[in-house]
Amino acid sequence: MSNLSLIVVLLMLLAMGYQFGTRRSRNVATVNPNLRMHSRPHHYGMMVGLWAVLPAFMLLLLWLWLSPAVINAMLVSALPADIASQSAEQLRVVLQRINNLASNFGVVADAEQWELNAAEQLNQLKANSAIVLTALIAVIAAVGMLLSLQKITPLLKARHQVEKVVKALLVLCSAVAILTTIGIVLSMVGETMKFFSYISPTDFFFGTTWNPRFSTVGVGEQGSFGLVPLLSGTMLISAIAMLVAIPLGLMVAVYLAEYAPYRLRNIAKPVIEVLAGIPTIVYGFFALVTVGPFLRDLGNAVGLSINATSALTAGVVMGIMIIPFISSLSDDIITQVPKSMRDGSLGLGATKSETVLKVVLPAALPGIVGAVLLAASRAIGETMIVVLAAGNSPALTANPFEAVSTVTVTIVNQLTGDNDFSSPQSLVAFALGLTLFVITLLLNVMALVIVRKYREQYE
């Protein structure tokens, strides 16, 4: 039985245990009418289901972790003596070939007889492993279900057991998320340190030339890895995007929160938020084939030289993409401003517009700033739009009409192709990723601090 089938069986056992436990608890309550059950029937049902499934599931995880090593050890012991005595790296290649033959990915005609025998033995070992695992899971699940059913009494604190399991699962999920983030950061830090063993951090952070290629002029020269052109392109495109998104997003938020009729608000807000669900590759294609040529023709009409792929093209389309982030967050923040502040302003004779400008927006300003910073971190980390629309020209320029490159585009370029992952040309992608991570982290922290102060003041 496959692993997916075993998981489906465990889910079915969970449902069966829930039904049996619920029915058993009601029967116990009927037999003992003078004693009050500690927990609700569904708590007993969930307890029985968890006792039936959790031990079996832990066994499944442990088996999946240990069985490959055990099977490989048994397989190596059955190989010919001259093959089994090879080095660990050579044995790894041999086992990979045997696995390919066993999975029908290898060419049988080119295999030797001992390889075919080993592949057949591997399939037999895997089949036996699956049979033993299925039998053990069935036994453990049945024993757990029966024991938990026998334990159901009016004094059994089933709710406490279920809550402990749920709390443990929540802690586990939180730990997985945190440990994944820590693992990603540590991996980037390790590869970044390798990169800085080739290139000086000073040359990386303060260099003004980006040309990551091995030089044929001098020995040991490995090109230029200056971050400044990439960082300037990233900030230029992000600034253009924010200039587009902030006014439009705020005006949309103010209109929906203060002026729009209730029915129009319920229709317009979801429609605007659809923009956030469009894949960024679609925005990039739209910028490449529509917005870029339009801006180029518009520039020719007024005497300006605007490249079809430029910082302006990428910034405008990116600004359109992040409008929902600013408008939705700002709308929620504006609607949270206490109604008493509006009533007080109107009661003193202020108009609706004066109330919005002088009372509502200043009260909501900290939250709006937090929303803008979150949107800015989203813009800085965008990839697909700038890959297609920015032009990929790592030049240090402040002209928005020219092609530029960004940190995210460069990461894609350096990790694409046949580069050696131990070379500085590939390792630089991790240094760029870590730099981008620190920038977006600082923006997110600033946004959270501002929003927290806002909540403490007005909630």
C-alpha positions in Angstrom: 0.0 0.0 0.0 1.4 3.4 -1.0 2.0 6.2 1.5 -0.9 8.2 0.2 -3.2 5.3 0.6 -2.0 4.8 4.2 -2.7 8.5 4.9 -6.2 8.1 3.5 -6.7 5.0 5.7 -5.6 7.0 8.7 -8.2 9.7 7.9 -10.9 7.1 7.6 -9.8 5.6 11.0 -10.0 9.1 12.5 -13.6 9.4 11.3 -14.5 5.9 12.5 -12.9 6.6 15.9 -14.9 9.8 16.2 -18.1 8.0 15.5 -17.4 5.2 17.8 -16.2 7.5 20.6 -19.3 9.8 20.3 -21.6 6.8 20.4 -19.8 5.2 23.3 -19.9 8.4 25.4 -23.7 8.7 24.9 -24.2 5.1 25.9 -22.1 5.7 29.0 -24.1 8.8 29.8 -27.4 6.8 29.4 -26.2 3.9 31.7 -25.0 6.4 34.4 -27.8 9.0 34.4 -26.8 10.2 37.9 -23.3 11.1 36.9 -22.6 14.1 34.7 -20.1 13.6 31.8 -17.1 15.8 32.1 -16.9 16.6 28.4 -19.2 16.8 25.4 -19.7 13.8 23.2 -17.6 15.2 20.4 -14.7 15.5 22.7 -14.8 11.8 23.5 -15.2 11.0 19.8 -12.2 13.2 18.9 -10.1 11.6 21.7 -10.8 8.1 20.4 -10.0 9.2 16.8 -6.7 10.8 17.9 -5.6 7.8 20.0 -6.3 5.6 17.0 -4.5 7.8 14.5 -1.6 9.6 16.2 0.5 6.6 17.3 0.0 5.0 13.9 0.9 8.3 12.1 4.1 8.7 14.3 5.0 5.1 13.3 4.5 6.0 9.6 6.8 9.0 9.9 9.5 7.0 11.8 9.2 4.2 9.2 9.6 6.6 6.3 12.6 8.1 7.9 14.5 4.9 8.8 13.3 2.3 6.2 15.4 3.7 3.2 18.6 3.3 5.2 17.7 -0.2 6.4 16.7 -1.3 2.9 20.0 0.1 1.4 22.0 -1.6 4.1 20.3 -5.0 3.4 20.8 -4.4 -0.4 24.5 -3.6 0.0 25.0 -6.7 2.0 23.6 -8.8 -0.8 25.8 -7.2 -3.5 28.9 -9.0 -4.8 32.0 -8.5 -2.6 33.9 -6.4 -5.0 31.0 -4.0 -5.5 30.1 -3.8 -1.8 33.7 -2.9 -0.9 33.7 0.2 -3.0 33.8 3.7 -1.5 30.7 5.5 -0.2 30.5 7.7 -3.3 30.8 4.8 -5.7 28.2 2.8 -3.7 25.8 5.8 -3.9 26.1 5.7 -7.7 25.5 2.0 -7.8 22.5 2.2 -5.5 21.1 5.0 -7.7 21.5 2.9 -10.8 19.8 0.0 -9.0 16.9 2.3 -8.0 16.5 3.4 -11.6 16.4 -0.2 -12.8 13.8 -1.1 -10.1 11.7 1.9 -11.0 12.0 1.1 -14.8 13.9 4.3 -15.4 17.1 2.4 -16.3 17.9 0.6 -19.6 17.7 -3.1 -18.8 19.6 -4.1 -21.9 22.8 -2.3 -20.6 22.5 -3.8 -17.1 24.6 -6.6 -15.8 22.9 -9.7 -14.2 23.9 -8.8 -10.6 22.3 -5.3 -11.2 19.0 -6.9 -12.4 19.0 -9.3 -9.4 19.7 -6.4 -7.0 16.8 -4.4 -8.6 14.5 -7.3 -8.2 15.6 -7.7 -4.6 15.0 -4.0 -4.0 11.5 -4.2 -5.2 10.9 -7.2 -3.0 12.3 -5.4 0.0 10.1 -2.4 -0.6 7.0 -4.6 -1.0 7.8 -6.4 2.2 8.4 -3.1 4.0 5.0 -1.8 2.8 3.2 -5.0 4.0 4.9 -4.9 7.4 4.1 -1.2 7.8 0.5 -1.6 6.8 0.1 -4.5 9.3 1.7 -2.5 12.1 -0.4 0.5 11.5 -3.6 -1.6 11.5 -2.6 -3.2 14.8 -1.6 0.0 16.5 -4.7 1.8 15.3 -7.0 -1.0 16.4 -5.3 -1.2 19.9 -5.4 2.5 20.3 -9.1 2.7 19.4 -10.1 -0.2 21.7 -8.1 1.1 24.7 -9.5 4.6 24.3 -13.1 3.3 24.0 -12.6 1.3 27.2 -11.3 4.4 29.0 -14.5 6.4 28.4 -16.1 7.2 31.8 -18.0 10.2 33.2 -14.9 11.3 35.0 -12.6 11.1 32.0 -11.4 14.6 31.0 -11.5 14.0 27.2 -11.7 17.7 26.5 -8.4 18.4 28.2 -6.7 15.7 26.2 -8.1 17.0 22.9 -7.1 20.5 23.8 -3.5 19.4 24.6 -3.2 17.7 21.3 -4.6 20.7 19.4 -2.2 23.0 21.3 0.7 20.7 20.5 -0.2 20.8 16.8 -0.5 24.6 16.8 2.9 24.8 18.5 4.4 22.4 15.9 3.0 24.4 13.0 4.4 27.6 14.5 7.7 25.9 15.0 7.8 24.6 11.5 7.2 28.1 10.1 9.8 29.7 12.4 12.4 27.0 11.8 11.9 27.2 8.0 12.6 30.9 8.1 15.6 30.4 10.3 16.9 27.6 7.9 16.4 29.8 4.9 18.3 32.7 6.5 21.1 30.4 7.8 21.5 28.9 4.3 21.8 32.3 2.8 24.3 33.4 5.4 26.5 30.4 4.8 26.6 30.8 1.1 27.1 34.6 1.5 30.1 33.9 3.6 31.5 31.7 0.9 30.9 34.5 -1.6 32.7 37.0 0.6 35.7 34.7 0.7 36.1 35.4 -3.1 34.9 39.1 -3.2 35.5 41.8 -0.6 32.3 43.0 1.2 33.5 46.5 0.5 33.7 45.9 -3.2 30.2 44.3 -3.1 28.3 46.9 -1.1 30.0 50.0 -2.5 31.0 48.9 -6.0 29.4 50.8 -8.9 30.0 48.3 -11.6 28.2 45.1 -12.1 29.9 42.6 -14.5 30.0 39.2 -12.9 32.3 37.4 -15.3 35.7 35.8 -15.1 38.3 38.1 -16.5 40.8 37.0 -19.0 43.1 39.9 -18.4 44.6 39.0 -15.0 44.9 35.9 -12.9 42.5 35.9 -10.0 40.3 38.6 -11.4 36.7 37.5 -11.4 34.7 40.4 -12.7 32.9 43.2 -10.8 30.1 42.6 -8.3 29.1 46.1 -7.3 25.7 46.2 -5.6 25.0 49.9 -6.1 23.7 49.8 -9.7 21.3 47.0 -8.8 20.1 48.7 -5.6 19.6 52.0 -7.4 17.5 50.3 -10.1 15.5 48.5 -7.4 14.8 51.8 -5.6 14.1 53.7 -8.8 11.4 51.2 -9.9 10.0 51.0 -6.4 9.8 54.8 -6.1 7.9 55.0 -9.4 5.6 52.3 -8.3 4.8 54.0 -5.0 4.3 57.3 -6.8 1.6 55.6 -8.8 0.1 53.4 -6.1 0.0 55.8 -3.1 -2.2 58.6 -4.6 -4.5 56.2 -6.4 -4.7 53.7 -3.5 -5.4 56.4 -0.9 -8.1 58.1 -3.1 -9.8 54.8 -3.6 -9.7 54.0 0.1 -11.0 57.5 1.1 -13.9 57.2 -1.5 -14.9 53.7 -0.5 -14.7 54.5 3.3 -16.3 57.9 3.4 -18.2 58.7 0.2 -19.3 55.5 -1.6 -22.8 54.2 -1.1 -23.0 50.9 0.8 -23.9 48.8 -2.3 -21.2 50.4 -4.5 -18.6 49.7 -1.8 -19.6 46.1 -1.5 -19.1 45.7 -5.3 -16.1 48.0 -5.9 -13.8 46.7 -3.1 -13.8 43.1 -4.2 -13.3 44.1 -7.8 -10.3 46.2 -6.9 -8.8 43.5 -4.8 -9.0 41.1 -7.8 -5.9 43.0 -9.0 -3.9 41.5 -6.2 -4.9 38.0 -7.4 -3.6 38.4 -10.9 -0.3 36.5 -11.4 2.7 38.8 -11.7 3.8 37.2 -14.9 0.5 38.5 -16.5 1.4 42.0 -15.3 4.9 41.6 -16.8 3.5 40.4 -20.2 1.0 43.4 -20.1 3.9 45.8 -19.4 6.0 44.3 -22.2 3.4 44.2 -25.0 1.1 47.1 -24.0 2.4 49.6 -21.5 6.0 49.7 -22.8 5.1 50.5 -26.5 2.5 53.0 -25.3 5.0 54.9 -23.2 7.5 54.8 -26.0 5.0 56.2 -28.6 3.9 58.8 -26.0 7.5 59.9 -25.5 8.1 60.2 -29.2 4.9 62.3 -29.5 6.2 64.8 -26.9 9.9 64.6 -27.9 11.2 62.3 -25.2 13.2 59.2 -25.7 11.6 56.4 -23.6 12.6 52.8 -24.0 9.8 50.3 -24.2 11.6 48.3 -21.5 12.6 50.8 -18.8 12.3 51.7 -15.2 9.2 53.8 -16.0 7.4 50.8 -17.6 8.1 48.4 -14.8 7.3 51.0 -12.1 3.9 52.0 -13.6 2.7 48.4 -13.9 4.1 47.5 -10.5 2.2 50.5 -9.1 -1.0 49.3 -10.6 -0.4 45.9 -9.1 0.1 47.1 -5.5 -2.9 49.5 -5.6 -5.1 46.9 -3.8 -2.5 46.5 -1.0 -2.7 50.2 -0.1 -6.4 50.7 -0.8 -7.6 47.7 1.1 -5.4 48.2 4.1 -6.0 52.0 4.2 -9.7 51.5 3.8 -9.8 49.1 6.8 -7.7 51.6 8.9 -9.9 54.6 7.9 -13.1 52.7 8.8 -11.7 52.0 12.3 -11.4 55.7 13.2 -14.0 56.2 15.9 -17.3 57.6 14.6 -17.3 60.0 17.6 -14.4 61.9 16.0 -16.4 62.4 12.8 -19.5 63.4 14.7 -17.6 66.0 16.8 -16.1 67.6 13.7 -19.4 67.7 11.9 -21.1 69.0 15.0 -18.6 72.0 15.1 -19.7 73.0 11.6 -17.0 71.3 9.5 -17.9 70.0 6.1 -17.6 66.3 5.1 -14.4 67.0 3.1 -12.9 69.1 5.9 -13.6 66.3 8.4 -11.9 63.8 6.1 -8.8 65.9 5.6 -8.4 67.4 9.0 -9.8 64.7 11.3 -10.0 61.2 9.7 -6.8 61.1 7.7 -4.6 62.5 10.5 -6.1 60.0 12.9 -5.5 57.2 10.5 -2.1 58.4 9.3 0.1 56.0 11.4 -1.9 53.0 10.0 -1.7 54.3 6.5 2.1 54.7 6.8 2.3 51.1 7.9 0.2 50.0 4.9 2.5 52.0 2.6 5.6 50.5 4.0 4.2 47.0 3.6 3.4 47.8 0.0 6.9 49.2 -0.5 8.4 45.9 0.7 6.1 44.1 -1.7 7.4 46.3 -4.6 11.0 45.8 -3.7 10.7 42.1 -3.7 8.8 41.9 -7.0 10.5 39.7 -9.7 8.5 38.8 -12.8 7.4 42.3 -13.8 10.9 43.7 -13.7 12.3 40.6 -15.4 10.1 41.3 -18.5 9.7 45.1 -18.4 12.8 46.7 -16.8 15.3 45.9 -19.6 17.9 44.1 -17.5 20.6 46.7 -17.9 22.7 47.0 -14.7 23.7 50.6 -15.2 23.9 53.2 -12.5 21.4 55.8 -13.7 18.6 58.0 -12.3 16.9 58.3 -15.7 13.5 56.5 -15.4 13.3 56.3 -19.3 16.3 54.0 -19.5 16.6 50.3 -19.0 17.8 49.2 -15.5 18.2 46.0 -13.5 17.2 45.1 -10.0 18.3 42.8 -7.3 15.6 40.2 -8.0 16.3 40.1 -11.7 20.0 39.6 -11.0 19.2 36.7 -8.7 17.2 35.0 -11.4 20.0 35.6 -14.0 22.8 34.3 -11.7 20.9 31.1 -10.8 19.8 30.3 -14.3 22.0 28.3 -16.7 24.9 26.0 -16.2 27.0 28.0 -13.7 29.0 26.2 -11.1 27.2 26.7 -7.8 30.5 27.0 -6.0 31.6 29.9 -8.1 31.2 33.6 -7.1 29.0 34.1 -10.2 26.3 31.8 -8.5 27.2 32.5 -4.8 26.5 36.2 -5.4 22.8 35.4 -5.7 22.7 34.4 -2.1 24.4 37.7 -1.0 21.9 39.6 -3.1 19.0 37.6 -1.5 20.3 38.2 2.0 20.6 41.9 1.3 17.1 42.0 -0.1 15.8 40.0 2.9 17.3 42.6 5.4 15.8 45.5 3.5 12.3 44.0 3.4 12.6 42.9 7.0 13.4 46.4 8.1 10.4 47.8 6.2 8.1 45.2 7.7 9.4 45.9 11.2 8.9 49.6 10.7 5.3 48.9 9.5 4.5 46.7 12.4 5.8 49.1 14.9 3.8 52.0 13.4 0.6 49.9 13.2 1.0 48.7 16.8 1.3 52.3 18.0 -1.8 53.2 16.0 -3.8 50.3 17.5 -2.8 51.2 21.1 -3.9 54.8 20.5 -7.2 54.4 18.8 -8.6 50.9 19.7 
